C-alpha cells in the first residue's frame, strides 16, 4: 500500500496538468512553429519554462486504483499485477483467465 502522501501528491499533479494543459499545448505549438520569428519562439520557450514543474504530464505516475502501487501497472484495468491476478482468478475481468496447462 502506497503512502497516502504519495498518492495525494500524484492527484495534485494530475489536477495541475489539467489546469495548464491548454496553455502548455499553445506554447509547445509556438516553439515548434517555424513560421514565427526566432524571438517569438524564444519567448514562448521562456514562458513554457516559467510554468510549474508539475504542469508537465510526464511527472504524473500511473498507480493502481486499489493499493496505489506504481510498478507493474496495467492500463486496461488500472490495476497492478497483484490485484490484476486476483481479479482475473475471481472472474472480475471479462475475457481474461489464468493460464493453466
Biopython code that builds the backbone (N, CA, C, O; Angstrom):
import numpy as np
from Bio.PDB.StructureBuilder import StructureBuilder

atoms = [
    (1, "UNK", "N", (0.845, -1.178, 0.000)),
    (1, "UNK", "CA", (0.000, 0.000, 0.000)),
    (1, "UNK", "C", (0.889, 1.240, 0.000)),
    (1, "UNK", "O", (1.763, 1.391, 0.853)),
    (2, "UNK", "N", (0.656, 2.110, -0.953)),
    (2, "UNK", "CA", (1.450, 3.326, -1.059)),
    (2, "UNK", "C", (1.083, 4.298, 0.067)),
    (2, "UNK", "O", (-0.032, 4.284, 0.588)),
    (3, "UNK", "N", (2.050, 5.136, 0.422)),
    (3, "UNK", "CA", (1.772, 6.134, 1.444)),
    (3, "UNK", "C", (0.714, 7.099, 0.937)),
    (3, "UNK", "O", (0.649, 7.403, -0.254)),
    (4, "UNK", "N", (-0.093, 7.565, 1.836)),
    (4, "UNK", "CA", (-1.176, 8.474, 1.476)),
    (4, "UNK", "C", (-0.631, 9.777, 0.887)),
    (4, "UNK", "O", (-1.231, 10.353, -0.021)),
    (5, "UNK", "N", (0.502, 10.232, 1.406)),
    (5, "UNK", "CA", (1.068, 11.488, 0.916)),
    (5, "UNK", "C", (1.527, 11.360, -0.540)),
    (5, "UNK", "O", (1.423, 12.319, -1.305)),
    (6, "UNK", "N", (2.032, 10.191, -0.924)),
    (6, "UNK", "CA", (2.487, 9.979, -2.296)),
    (6, "UNK", "C", (1.293, 9.970, -3.243)),
    (6, "UNK", "O", (1.346, 10.562, -4.321)),
    (7, "UNK", "N", (0.225, 9.304, -2.845)),
    (7, "UNK", "CA", (-0.985, 9.275, -3.673)),
    (7, "UNK", "C", (-1.587, 10.675, -3.800)),
    (7, "UNK", "O", (-2.037, 11.063, -4.878)),
    (8, "UNK", "N", (-1.594, 11.423, -2.715)),
    (8, "UNK", "CA", (-2.125, 12.787, -2.747)),
    (8, "UNK", "C", (-1.286, 13.685, -3.650)),
    (8, "UNK", "O", (-1.826, 14.522, -4.374)),
    (9, "UNK", "N", (0.028, 13.511, -3.607)),
    (9, "UNK", "CA", (0.922, 14.298, -4.450)),
    (9, "UNK", "C", (0.645, 14.023, -5.926)),
    (9, "UNK", "O", (0.632, 14.936, -6.751)),
    (10, "UNK", "N", (0.426, 12.745, -6.242)),
    (10, "UNK", "CA", (0.130, 12.385, -7.621)),
    (10, "UNK", "C", (-1.213, 12.964, -8.068)),
    (10, "UNK", "O", (-1.337, 13.435, -9.199)),
    (11, "UNK", "N", (-2.209, 12.934, -7.200)),
    (11, "UNK", "CA", (-3.512, 13.519, -7.530)),
    (11, "UNK", "C", (-3.383, 15.023, -7.766)),
    (11, "UNK", "O", (-4.022, 15.571, -8.665)),
    (12, "UNK", "N", (-2.566, 15.679, -6.969)),
    (12, "UNK", "CA", (-2.336, 17.109, -7.129)),
    (12, "UNK", "C", (-1.680, 17.396, -8.474)),
    (12, "UNK", "O", (-2.030, 18.369, -9.142)),
    (13, "UNK", "N", (-0.727, 16.551, -8.875)),
    (13, "UNK", "CA", (-0.059, 16.719, -10.164)),
    (13, "UNK", "C", (-1.043, 16.554, -11.318)),
    (13, "UNK", "O", (-0.976, 17.287, -12.304)),
    (14, "UNK", "N", (-1.949, 15.600, -11.195)),
    (14, "UNK", "CA", (-2.946, 15.381, -12.252)),
    (14, "UNK", "C", (-3.818, 16.618, -12.424)),
    (14, "UNK", "O", (-4.123, 17.011, -13.549)),
    (15, "UNK", "N", (-4.222, 17.232, -11.314)),
    (15, "UNK", "CA", (-5.043, 18.438, -11.385)),
    (15, "UNK", "C", (-4.272, 19.601, -12.012)),
    (15, "UNK", "O", (-4.830, 20.361, -12.804)),
    (16, "UNK", "N", (-2.993, 19.739, -11.659)),
    (16, "UNK", "CA", (-2.174, 20.816, -12.203)),
    (16, "UNK", "C", (-1.963, 20.625, -13.702)),
    (16, "UNK", "O", (-1.991, 21.595, -14.460)),
    (17, "UNK", "N", (-1.754, 19.386, -14.130)),
    (17, "UNK", "CA", (-1.589, 19.102, -15.566)),
    (17, "UNK", "C", (-2.837, 19.529, -16.327)),
    (17, "UNK", "O", (-2.741, 20.152, -17.384)),
    (18, "UNK", "N", (-4.002, 19.197, -15.795)),
    (18, "UNK", "CA", (-5.252, 19.562, -16.467)),
    (18, "UNK", "C", (-5.452, 21.078, -16.499)),
    (18, "UNK", "O", (-5.958, 21.620, -17.481)),
    (19, "UNK", "N", (-5.055, 21.752, -15.433)),
    (19, "UNK", "CA", (-5.241, 23.201, -15.372)),
    (19, "UNK", "C", (-4.376, 23.930, -16.406)),
    (19, "UNK", "O", (-4.810, 24.930, -16.978)),
    (20, "UNK", "N", (-3.164, 23.438, -16.647)),
    (20, "UNK", "CA", (-2.229, 24.107, -17.549)),
    (20, "UNK", "C", (-2.178, 23.478, -18.942)),
    (20, "UNK", "O", (-1.362, 23.897, -19.762)),
    (21, "UNK", "N", (-3.021, 22.491, -19.234)),
    (21, "UNK", "CA", (-2.934, 21.754, -20.496)),
    (21, "UNK", "C", (-3.074, 22.662, -21.725)),
    (21, "UNK", "O", (-2.268, 22.570, -22.651)),
    (22, "UNK", "N", (-4.072, 23.523, -21.742)),
    (22, "UNK", "CA", (-4.320, 24.364, -22.920)),
    (22, "UNK", "C", (-3.160, 25.330, -23.126)),
    (22, "UNK", "O", (-2.668, 25.487, -24.244)),
    (23, "UNK", "N", (-2.726, 25.971, -22.058)),
    (23, "UNK", "CA", (-1.631, 26.939, -22.153)),
    (23, "UNK", "C", (-0.337, 26.259, -22.599)),
    (23, "UNK", "O", (0.408, 26.798, -23.417)),
    (24, "UNK", "N", (-0.081, 25.085, -22.059)),
    (24, "UNK", "CA", (1.143, 24.360, -22.401)),
    (24, "UNK", "C", (1.137, 23.901, -23.862)),
    (24, "UNK", "O", (2.156, 23.980, -24.549)),
    (25, "UNK", "N", (-0.014, 23.422, -24.326)),
    (25, "UNK", "CA", (-0.122, 22.994, -25.724)),
    (25, "UNK", "C", (0.080, 24.164, -26.687)),
    (25, "UNK", "O", (0.733, 24.019, -27.720)),
    (26, "UNK", "N", (-0.485, 25.324, -26.339)),
    (26, "UNK", "CA", (-0.313, 26.509, -27.184)),
    (26, "UNK", "C", (1.156, 26.917, -27.245)),
    (26, "UNK", "O", (1.669, 27.220, -28.322)),
    (27, "UNK", "N", (1.828, 26.927, -26.115)),
    (27, "UNK", "CA", (3.248, 27.300, -26.101)),
    (27, "UNK", "C", (4.092, 26.281, -26.859)),
    (27, "UNK", "O", (5.046, 26.654, -27.542)),
    (28, "UNK", "N", (3.755, 25.014, -26.748)),
    (28, "UNK", "CA", (4.500, 23.972, -27.456)),
    (28, "UNK", "C", (4.364, 24.151, -28.972)),
    (28, "UNK", "O", (5.325, 23.963, -29.718)),
    (29, "UNK", "N", (3.155, 24.517, -29.414)),
    (29, "UNK", "CA", (2.951, 24.784, -30.842)),
    (29, "UNK", "C", (3.785, 25.984, -31.296)),
    (29, "UNK", "O", (4.386, 25.958, -32.371)),
    (30, "UNK", "N", (3.818, 27.038, -30.467)),
    (30, "UNK", "CA", (4.580, 28.235, -30.828)),
    (30, "UNK", "C", (6.078, 27.944, -30.907)),
    (30, "UNK", "O", (6.768, 28.475, -31.777)),
    (31, "UNK", "N", (6.574, 27.118, -30.018)),
    (31, "UNK", "CA", (8.002, 26.803, -30.013)),
    (31, "UNK", "C", (8.377, 26.030, -31.274)),
    (31, "UNK", "O", (9.453, 26.249, -31.830)),
    (32, "UNK", "N", (7.520, 25.142, -31.729)),
    (32, "UNK", "CA", (7.853, 24.319, -32.889)),
    (32, "UNK", "C", (7.410, 24.933, -34.214)),
    (32, "UNK", "O", (7.673, 24.357, -35.270)),
    (33, "UNK", "N", (6.744, 26.087, -34.186)),
    (33, "UNK", "CA", (6.275, 26.738, -35.401)),
    (33, "UNK", "C", (7.443, 27.452, -36.089)),
    (33, "UNK", "O", (7.996, 28.409, -35.548)),
    (34, "UNK", "N", (7.811, 26.982, -37.280)),
    (34, "UNK", "CA", (8.968, 27.578, -37.968)),
    (34, "UNK", "C", (8.614, 28.886, -38.659)),
    (34, "UNK", "O", (9.508, 29.601, -39.112)),
    (35, "UNK", "N", (7.324, 29.215, -38.750)),
    (35, "UNK", "CA", (6.905, 30.464, -39.396)),
    (35, "UNK", "C", (7.042, 31.665, -38.470)),
    (35, "UNK", "O", (7.014, 32.805, -38.935)),
    (36, "UNK", "N", (7.188, 31.432, -37.172)),
    (36, "UNK", "CA", (7.386, 32.535, -36.233)),
    (36, "UNK", "C", (8.845, 32.970, -36.236)),
    (36, "UNK", "O", (9.727, 32.216, -36.648)),
    (37, "UNK", "N", (9.087, 34.179, -35.778)),
    (37, "UNK", "CA", (10.466, 34.651, -35.695)),
    (37, "UNK", "C", (11.183, 33.960, -34.534)),
    (37, "UNK", "O", (10.555, 33.388, -33.644)),
    (38, "UNK", "N", (12.494, 34.027, -34.569)),
    (38, "UNK", "CA", (13.288, 33.393, -33.513)),
    (38, "UNK", "C", (12.994, 34.014, -32.155)),
    (38, "UNK", "O", (12.981, 33.322, -31.137)),
    (39, "UNK", "N", (12.760, 35.314, -32.144)),
    (39, "UNK", "CA", (12.481, 35.998, -30.884)),
    (39, "UNK", "C", (11.162, 35.518, -30.281)),
    (39, "UNK", "O", (11.080, 35.278, -29.077)),
    (40, "UNK", "N", (10.127, 35.376, -31.120)),
    (40, "UNK", "CA", (8.837, 34.896, -30.624)),
    (40, "UNK", "C", (8.933, 33.454, -30.123)),
    (40, "UNK", "O", (8.343, 33.100, -29.102)),
    (41, "UNK", "N", (9.670, 32.642, -30.844)),
    (41, "UNK", "CA", (9.849, 31.250, -30.408)),
    (41, "UNK", "C", (10.623, 31.184, -29.089)),
    (41, "UNK", "O", (10.316, 30.375, -28.214)),
    (42, "UNK", "N", (11.623, 32.042, -28.968)),
    (42, "UNK", "CA", (12.406, 32.077, -27.742)),
    (42, "UNK", "C", (11.549, 32.526, -26.553)),
    (42, "UNK", "O", (11.661, 31.976, -25.458)),
    (43, "UNK", "N", (10.691, 33.530, -26.781)),
    (43, "UNK", "CA", (9.802, 33.996, -25.716)),
    (43, "UNK", "C", (8.813, 32.908, -25.308)),
    (43, "UNK", "O", (8.518, 32.744, -24.125)),
    (44, "UNK", "N", (8.301, 32.165, -26.289)),
    (44, "UNK", "CA", (7.393, 31.062, -25.983)),
    (44, "UNK", "C", (8.111, 29.987, -25.162)),
    (44, "UNK", "O", (7.528, 29.394, -24.255)),
    (45, "UNK", "N", (9.380, 29.745, -25.491)),
    (45, "UNK", "CA", (10.156, 28.761, -24.740)),
    (45, "UNK", "C", (10.375, 29.230, -23.303)),
    (45, "UNK", "O", (10.306, 28.433, -22.367)),
    (46, "UNK", "N", (10.635, 30.514, -23.135)),
    (46, "UNK", "CA", (10.825, 31.064, -21.795)),
    (46, "UNK", "C", (9.534, 30.967, -20.972)),
    (46, "UNK", "O", (9.574, 30.632, -19.788)),
    (47, "UNK", "N", (8.395, 31.261, -21.599)),
    (47, "UNK", "CA", (7.109, 31.170, -20.902)),
    (47, "UNK", "C", (6.807, 29.721, -20.515)),
    (47, "UNK", "O", (6.253, 29.453, -19.449)),
    (48, "UNK", "N", (7.175, 28.803, -21.391)),
    (48, "UNK", "CA", (6.942, 27.394, -21.095)),
    (48, "UNK", "C", (7.800, 26.937, -19.916)),
    (48, "UNK", "O", (7.363, 26.127, -19.098)),
    (49, "UNK", "N", (9.004, 27.454, -19.837)),
    (49, "UNK", "CA", (9.884, 27.111, -18.725)),
    (49, "UNK", "C", (9.429, 27.753, -17.420)),
    (49, "UNK", "O", (9.773, 27.269, -16.342)),
    (50, "UNK", "N", (8.662, 28.837, -17.505)),
    (50, "UNK", "CA", (8.154, 29.500, -16.306)),
    (50, "UNK", "C", (6.940, 28.799, -15.712)),
    (50, "UNK", "O", (6.548, 29.088, -14.581)),
    (51, "UNK", "N", (6.341, 27.875, -16.470)),
    (51, "UNK", "CA", (5.213, 27.112, -15.930)),
    (51, "UNK", "C", (5.698, 26.225, -14.781)),
    (51, "UNK", "O", (6.884, 25.900, -14.719)),
    (52, "UNK", "N", (4.815, 25.834, -13.885)),
    (52, "UNK", "CA", (5.224, 24.947, -12.792)),
    (52, "UNK", "C", (5.740, 23.613, -13.314)),
    (52, "UNK", "O", (5.302, 23.141, -14.363)),
    (53, "UNK", "N", (6.656, 23.016, -12.596)),
    (53, "UNK", "CA", (7.204, 21.713, -12.998)),
    (53, "UNK", "C", (6.124, 20.657, -13.116)),
    (53, "UNK", "O", (6.133, 19.842, -14.038)),
    (54, "UNK", "N", (5.202, 20.678, -12.183)),
    (54, "UNK", "CA", (4.167, 19.651, -12.163)),
    (54, "UNK", "C", (3.141, 19.832, -13.269)),
    (54, "UNK", "O", (2.232, 19.011, -13.392)),
    (55, "UNK", "N", (3.256, 20.881, -14.079)),
    (55, "UNK", "CA", (2.352, 21.065, -15.208)),
    (55, "UNK", "C", (2.720, 20.141, -16.358)),
    (55, "UNK", "O", (1.954, 20.000, -17.312)),
    (56, "UNK", "N", (3.869, 19.519, -16.277)),
    (56, "UNK", "CA", (4.296, 18.583, -17.316)),
    (56, "UNK", "C", (3.617, 17.232, -17.105)),
    (56, "UNK", "O", (3.672, 16.688, -16.002)),
    (57, "UNK", "N", (2.980, 16.679, -18.135)),
    (57, "UNK", "CA", (2.279, 15.402, -17.972)),
    (57, "UNK", "C", (3.205, 14.232, -17.637)),
    (57, "UNK", "O", (2.756, 13.224, -17.093)),
    (58, "UNK", "N", (4.478, 14.360, -17.956)),
    (58, "UNK", "CA", (5.390, 13.249, -17.700)),
    (58, "UNK", "C", (5.738, 13.112, -16.211)),
    (58, "UNK", "O", (6.347, 12.119, -15.813)),
    (59, "UNK", "N", (5.363, 14.087, -15.394)),
    (59, "UNK", "CA", (5.658, 13.994, -13.963)),
    (59, "UNK", "C", (4.604, 13.239, -13.170)),
    (59, "UNK", "O", (4.827, 12.881, -12.014)),
    (60, "UNK", "N", (3.442, 12.995, -13.799)),
    (60, "UNK", "CA", (2.445, 12.200, -13.089)),
    (60, "UNK", "C", (2.740, 10.724, -13.288)),
    (60, "UNK", "O", (3.429, 10.341, -14.233)),
    (61, "UNK", "N", (2.224, 9.912, -12.407)),
    (61, "UNK", "CA", (2.559, 8.495, -12.411)),
    (61, "UNK", "C", (1.275, 7.676, -12.404)),
    (61, "UNK", "O", (0.342, 7.984, -11.663)),
    (62, "UNK", "N", (1.229, 6.638, -13.228)),
    (62, "UNK", "CA", (0.087, 5.730, -13.181)),
    (62, "UNK", "C", (0.210, 4.878, -11.927)),
    (62, "UNK", "O", (1.274, 4.329, -11.640)),
    (63, "UNK", "N", (-0.882, 4.771, -11.185)),
    (63, "UNK", "CA", (-0.876, 3.989, -9.954)),
    (63, "UNK", "C", (-2.091, 3.093, -9.904)),
    (63, "UNK", "O", (-3.130, 3.401, -10.489)),
    (64, "UNK", "N", (-1.956, 1.971, -9.195)),
    (64, "UNK", "CA", (-3.050, 1.025, -9.016)),
    (64, "UNK", "C", (-4.205, 1.722, -8.298)),
    (64, "UNK", "O", (-3.994, 2.473, -7.345)),
    (65, "UNK", "N", (-5.417, 1.466, -8.763)),
    (65, "UNK", "CA", (-6.587, 2.113, -8.165)),
    (65, "UNK", "C", (-6.876, 1.595, -6.762)),
    (65, "UNK", "O", (-7.478, 2.299, -5.951)),
    (66, "UNK", "N", (-6.454, 0.378, -6.474)),
    (66, "UNK", "CA", (-6.760, -0.215, -5.174)),
    (66, "UNK", "C", (-5.685, 0.047, -4.123)),
    (66, "UNK", "O", (-5.997, 0.401, -2.986)),
    (67, "UNK", "N", (-4.420, -0.126, -4.504)),
    (67, "UNK", "CA", (-3.371, -0.017, -3.487)),
    (67, "UNK", "C", (-2.407, 1.143, -3.725)),
    (67, "UNK", "O", (-1.646, 1.498, -2.825)),
    (68, "UNK", "N", (-2.424, 1.738, -4.912)),
    (68, "UNK", "CA", (-1.528, 2.853, -5.191)),
    (68, "UNK", "C", (-0.140, 2.431, -5.612)),
    (68, "UNK", "O", (0.771, 3.258, -5.630)),
    (69, "UNK", "N", (0.050, 1.168, -5.952)),
    (69, "UNK", "CA", (1.362, 0.666, -6.348)),
    (69, "UNK", "C", (1.751, 1.250, -7.702)),
    (69, "UNK", "O", (0.964, 1.187, -8.647)),
    (70, "UNK", "N", (2.976, 1.829, -7.815)),
    (70, "UNK", "CA", (3.363, 2.475, -9.060)),
    (70, "UNK", "C", (3.936, 1.535, -10.112)),
    (70, "UNK", "O", (3.957, 1.884, -11.292)),
    (71, "UNK", "N", (4.393, 0.374, -9.725)),
    (71, "UNK", "CA", (5.047, -0.535, -10.672)),
    (71, "UNK", "C", (4.066, -1.598, -11.155)),
    (71, "UNK", "O", (3.071, -1.891, -10.492)),
    (72, "UNK", "N", (4.362, -2.168, -12.317)),
    (72, "UNK", "CA", (3.567, -3.243, -12.912)),
    (72, "UNK", "C", (2.103, -2.834, -13.058)),
    (72, "UNK", "O", (1.196, -3.590, -12.712)),
    (73, "UNK", "N", (1.890, -1.632, -13.572)),
    (73, "UNK", "CA", (0.554, -1.073, -13.752)),
    (73, "UNK", "C", (-0.012, -1.552, -15.080)),
    (73, "UNK", "O", (0.689, -1.540, -16.091)),
    (74, "UNK", "N", (-1.260, -1.969, -15.088)),
    (74, "UNK", "CA", (-1.933, -2.416, -16.299)),
    (74, "UNK", "C", (-2.913, -1.325, -16.733)),
    (74, "UNK", "O", (-3.837, -0.995, -15.990)),
    (75, "UNK", "N", (-2.720, -0.766, -17.925)),
    (75, "UNK", "CA", (-3.567, 0.329, -18.395)),
    (75, "UNK", "C", (-4.994, -0.116, -18.654)),
    (75, "UNK", "O", (-5.927, 0.667, -18.471)),
    (76, "UNK", "N", (-5.180, -1.358, -19.076)),
    (76, "UNK", "CA", (-6.505, -1.844, -19.426)),
    (76, "UNK", "C", (-7.456, -1.777, -18.235)),
    (76, "UNK", "O", (-8.602, -1.350, -18.373)),
    (77, "UNK", "N", (-6.981, -2.197, -17.074)),
    (77, "UNK", "CA", (-7.832, -2.252, -15.893)),
    (77, "UNK", "C", (-7.511, -1.178, -14.866)),
    (77, "UNK", "O", (-8.352, -0.868, -14.023)),
    (78, "UNK", "N", (-6.322, -0.607, -14.915)),
    (78, "UNK", "CA", (-5.924, 0.376, -13.921)),
    (78, "UNK", "C", (-5.460, -0.262, -12.624)),
    (78, "UNK", "O", (-5.444, 0.384, -11.576)),
    (79, "UNK", "N", (-5.080, -1.547, -12.699)),
    (79, "UNK", "CA", (-4.648, -2.277, -11.510)),
    (79, "UNK", "C", (-3.198, -2.715, -11.661)),
    (79, "UNK", "O", (-2.674, -2.813, -12.771)),
    (80, "UNK", "N", (-2.560, -2.977, -10.525)),
    (80, "UNK", "CA", (-1.215, -3.527, -10.559)),
    (80, "UNK", "C", (-1.303, -5.034, -10.819)),
    (80, "UNK", "O", (-2.396, -5.601, -10.828)),
    (81, "UNK", "N", (-0.171, -5.670, -11.028)),
    (81, "UNK", "CA", (-0.160, -7.088, -11.372)),
    (81, "UNK", "C", (-0.735, -7.953, -10.255)),
    (81, "UNK", "O", (-1.331, -8.996, -10.528)),
    (82, "UNK", "N", (-0.567, -7.538, -9.012)),
    (82, "UNK", "CA", (-1.054, -8.329, -7.894)),
    (82, "UNK", "C", (-2.585, -8.335, -7.844)),
    (82, "UNK", "O", (-3.204, -9.390, -7.705)),
    (83, "UNK", "N", (-3.181, -7.163, -7.958)),
    (83, "UNK", "CA", (-4.636, -7.082, -7.937)),
    (83, "UNK", "C", (-5.244, -7.574, -9.242)),
    (83, "UNK", "O", (-6.371, -8.069, -9.268)),
    (84, "UNK", "N", (-4.478, -7.430, -10.332)),
    (84, "UNK", "CA", (-4.942, -7.943, -11.618)),
    (84, "UNK", "C", (-5.071, -9.464, -11.553)),
    (84, "UNK", "O", (-6.026, -10.033, -12.080)),
    (85, "UNK", "N", (-4.122, -10.108, -10.914)),
    (85, "UNK", "CA", (-4.143, -11.569, -10.788)),
    (85, "UNK", "C", (-5.355, -12.032, -9.985)),
    (85, "UNK", "O", (-6.057, -12.958, -10.391)),
    (86, "UNK", "N", (-5.599, -11.392, -8.853)),
    (86, "UNK", "CA", (-6.737, -11.802, -8.028)),
    (86, "UNK", "C", (-8.065, -11.515, -8.735)),
    (86, "UNK", "O", (-9.009, -12.297, -8.629)),
    (87, "UNK", "N", (-8.132, -10.389, -9.458)),
    (87, "UNK", "CA", (-9.360, -10.068, -10.191)),
    (87, "UNK", "C", (-9.582, -11.047, -11.340)),
    (87, "UNK", "O", (-10.719, -11.420, -11.628)),
    (88, "UNK", "N", (-8.506, -11.460, -11.990)),
    (88, "UNK", "CA", (-8.627, -12.409, -13.097)),
    (88, "UNK", "C", (-9.059, -13.779, -12.600)),
    (88, "UNK", "O", (-9.925, -14.418, -13.197)),
    (89, "UNK", "N", (-8.462, -14.224, -11.517)),
    (89, "UNK", "CA", (-8.802, -15.539, -10.973)),
    (89, "UNK", "C", (-10.255, -15.579, -10.503)),
    (89, "UNK", "O", (-10.939, -16.590, -10.663)),
    (90, "UNK", "N", (-10.718, -14.472, -9.924)),
    (90, "UNK", "CA", (-12.096, -14.446, -9.424)),
    (90, "UNK", "C", (-13.110, -14.158, -10.529)),
    (90, "UNK", "O", (-14.313, -14.150, -10.269)),
    (91, "UNK", "N", (-12.639, -13.919, -11.768)),
    (91, "UNK", "CA", (-13.536, -13.728, -12.898)),
    (91, "UNK", "C", (-14.078, -12.322, -13.028)),
    (91, "UNK", "O", (-15.112, -12.127, -13.666)),
    (92, "UNK", "N", (-13.421, -11.339, -12.448)),
    (92, "UNK", "CA", (-13.903, -9.959, -12.491)),
    (92, "UNK", "C", (-13.505, -9.235, -13.782)),
    (92, "UNK", "O", (-14.104, -8.216, -14.127)),
    (93, "UNK", "N", (-12.496, -9.756, -14.500)),
    (93, "UNK", "CA", (-12.039, -9.122, -15.734)),
    (93, "UNK", "C", (-12.588, -9.928, -16.909)),
    (93, "UNK", "O", (-12.181, -11.073, -17.104)),
    (94, "UNK", "N", (-13.498, -9.359, -17.695)),
    (94, "UNK", "CA", (-14.095, -10.109, -18.780)),
    (94, "UNK", "C", (-13.063, -10.483, -19.863)),
    (94, "UNK", "O", (-12.244, -9.660, -20.273)),
    (95, "UNK", "N", (-13.128, -11.720, -20.301)),
    (95, "UNK", "CA", (-12.248, -12.196, -21.371)),
    (95, "UNK", "C", (-10.875, -12.616, -20.914)),
    (95, "UNK", "O", (-10.061, -13.024, -21.742)),
    (96, "UNK", "N", (-10.579, -12.534, -19.627)),
    (96, "UNK", "CA", (-9.267, -12.938, -19.125)),
    (96, "UNK", "C", (-9.416, -14.077, -18.150)),
    (96, "UNK", "O", (-10.339, -14.103, -17.335)),
    (97, "UNK", "N", (-8.497, -15.022, -18.242)),
    (97, "UNK", "CA", (-8.456, -16.089, -17.252)),
    (97, "UNK", "C", (-7.025, -16.521, -17.059)),
    (97, "UNK", "O", (-6.182, -16.328, -17.935)),
    (98, "UNK", "N", (-6.757, -17.095, -15.931)),
    (98, "UNK", "CA", (-5.402, -17.519, -15.605)),
    (98, "UNK", "C", (-5.041, -18.717, -16.475)),
    (98, "UNK", "O", (-5.818, -19.661, -16.621)),
    (99, "UNK", "N", (-3.862, -18.655, -17.036)),
    (99, "UNK", "CA", (-3.408, -19.757, -17.890)),
    (99, "UNK", "C", (-3.066, -20.969, -17.032)),
    (99, "UNK", "O", (-2.454, -20.849, -15.970)),
    (100, "UNK", "N", (-3.475, -22.139, -17.517)),
    (100, "UNK", "CA", (-3.099, -23.386, -16.859)),
    (100, "UNK", "C", (-3.000, -24.465, -17.913)),
    (100, "UNK", "O", (-3.903, -24.610, -18.737)),
    (101, "UNK", "N", (-1.936, -25.212, -17.903)),
    (101, "UNK", "CA", (-1.733, -26.286, -18.865)),
    (101, "UNK", "C", (-1.001, -27.434, -18.260)),
    (101, "UNK", "O", (-0.746, -28.429, -18.938)),
]
sb = StructureBuilder()
sb.init_structure("model")
sb.init_model(0)
sb.init_chain("A")
sb.init_seg("    ")
for serial, (resi, resn, name, xyz) in enumerate(atoms, 1):
    if name == "N":
        sb.init_residue(resn, " ", resi, " ")
    sb.init_atom(name, np.array(xyz, "f"), 0.0, 1.0, " ", f" {name:<3s}", serial, name[0])
structure = sb.get_structure()
